[in-house]
């Protein structure tokens, strides 16, 4: 027994490490730190951001060394190309907008994963609550079965009532098994979002807040216009192509090249002399620049239409979210104030009436099913409501708690 004690201690220690308790805030923070999709988007942004400075910098100068065949003269040269004023600045702005687009893509991915974590967390909680409810219902059906059997034994009931109770009990066990499977699936999905082993066991806390959203539609539209990453990305995309159009027009202008040559020679008149040369490129093949401007103009128009389309889609999604949330709030209020209390009272009355031989077993089962369905529907409504809030926060680009304490 003494030898087995260390193994038991190790087993319980491993079990405690294998199962972790996660609050919703902890799950969201862990996803932000560990989710591979978020990390990938952040690295892409950082890589593009690192290229901005190089786009605004002049090209490398050219160094030259020339020795005449006769050996009487040696030339040292250095030359530098200078784009027409404004060209480097335009390239820098293009790179900056690309960086801003990548940043907003990263922010969008962050908001998307945050919403997925919240929705999956709500589904995990829904499956857990459903499983616990089925456990309670199984106990209740076992109680009904015992009552039906005792009534049949006393000659006051039908054998079919006892059989119906057993059949209903089997159905509840089946539904409990299905709820446990849904719980396992939601747990695995949550593990994936948190970048944890898929078999990791999670324990979560009930955070099924039913707090009403008091934001007005106009406030929501303004918040989305200011904060939604996808919308800001489309805006930067339009500005990026606007700058590309400006840059393509600058290609009609010449670039310059400055060269300096220092000379050493045996001849006193040539020794330690230097030359300076200034040249300019001539954009003679203008149809090349014209095609670049035409393409850039079309891409700029496309980007502006894309931005307008994103604005329209954002406005619809905000409106749609508000409608769904309002409907869910009304339904949750109805369930809490009327449907659940009424179904519970009806079950209690039916149970007492069945014991007193005033109602049939079928009527008792009907009352029990109605109450079970009402509880399950209420759980589902709460989970849907949490998901709708998560989607609204993703669309707004900001947490509801930040604008509605």
Beta strands, then each sheet from edge to edge (+ up, - down):
strand 1: 19-22
strand 2: 62-67
strand 3: 73-82
strand 4: 201-204
strand 5: 256-265
strand 6: 273-280
sheet 1: 1+ 4+
sheet 2: 2+ 3- 5+ 6-
end
